[in-house]
Amino acid sequence: MATYDWTGTDIIPNGNGSAVRADLNDALLALFSQNSGNNAPTTTVGYMLWGDPDDGYLKIRDGANPGLWYNLFKLNGEWSPLKLVNGAAAVPSLQFSASGTDTGLYSPGTDQVAITTAGVQRVNFNAATEVVFNDGGADVDFRVEGDTKANLFKIDAGTDAISIDGAFSVLGESTFTGGSGLLNRAIMQNPVVPVFTPATVEFFGIPSWTKRITLTFRSVSCSGASHFLVQLGTSYGFETSGYTGNTLILPAGGTSVGVTSGLGAIMFGGAAANTISGTLVAHNVGSFIWVITGQYTFDNVGGYECVTTSHISLANPISSIRLALTAADTFDNGNINMFYEG
């Protein structure tokens, strides 16, 4: 350790040869040892270095007089905490030279650290509330790779869609894998508003990976004696033929009545006053083969139980389902919704 009294305009005072030589040696030794010592140099200048073994830091003097000492790094080789300006997305406080001045790290606010590239914030770690990706709403996708799958999980920002294992969902919808077996996706309600016509209710946007579709009915009725038809659709349109099956009405203490149709999975209506409630489920049993089963009752007639069975082999993947009528009547009451699983 070495220090030197830097007082005075002439740092090396006049004197005889040995005295000047001793002063020169002391001054050079202080410089070589960064003015090291347990006490700060008695005389300081801006940007002077001082090795302080007492707290173990190499320090630098600021440019003011009088001024302050700032820690640079520990004398054992470790850096002390670095203080940076907050910066901004366009000018981050920590930049990467090969990427320009608009890529790096900055702090948007208290207890926040953000990553920016090309002047756009990509992720913000906010200790107070959340971690936000793409807070600026840019058309930049988020993707997670698996061991063998490049798009194991992906968010397409441009279409606001989510995909798992490379299969995109419908807008605004989320799908999640989990567990094993046939049904390994969560139930999702179709986010697309049904298309209503006087004689049909149509649901589109069913993903090709779907294995089960459920239609739920509440007090559905029509203006006449039509029966109801459930028809499956592909990207080429709805299938209106090729169905095999029937509906069976089981009155309490009476004789059962059946109705058959190849136009769709048929559900007994029979009169304008009849309203039906229940469910109908279409199951995929392999390839494009679908089996349709349903159970429902008449709200206005007691003692009846109705069942529907049907099956059809489609030529292409499923994409839609609709409820139609067997005659020129129109829907006049009720609620219907659709869910699907994969």
Number of C-alpha atoms within 10 A of each C-alpha: 14 16 22 20 15 16 13 9 7 8 13 18 13 10 10 8 9 9 13 14 13 12 19 16 13 17 20 16 17 21 17 12 16 20 24 24 17 15 13 16 19 10 10 18 15 15 16 16 24 27 25 21 15 10 10 15 21 24 23 18 19 17 13 10 10 10 13 13 17 16 19 17 16 17 15 9 10 10 13 13 9 8 6 11 10 18 16 21 24 17 21 26 18 18 17 12 10 7 11 13 18 22 24 25 23 25 22 19 12 10 11 17 17 22 22 22 20 15 17 19 27 20 17 21 17 17 11 9 9 10 14 14 17 17 12 11 12 12 12 13 16 15 16 13 12 11 6 7 12 13 17 16 19 20 19 16 15 11 12 14 17 24 20 19 15 13 16 19 19 20 15 12 16 18 18 14 12 9 8 8 7 10 15 15 20 14 16 15 16 20 16 14 11 17 11 13 11 13 18 18 18 20 23 20 18 25 19 17 16 17 21 20 21 20 19 16 19 18 17 20 27 24 16 19 19 22 21 25 22 24 23 25 21 19 12 11 12 17 19 14 12 14 25 19 22 21 23 20 20 17 15 11 8 10 9 13 12 15 14 19 19 17 18 29 29 31 31 26 22 15 14 15 15 20 21 22 18 19 20 22 21 25 19 21 12 9 11 15 17 22 19 26 20 21 17 21 23 21 16 11 13 10 11 17 16 21 21 24 22 22 21 22 17 18 12 14 18 26 20 20 26 21 21 24 24 17 12 11 17 17 21 13 13 14 11 17 16 22 17 22 21 20
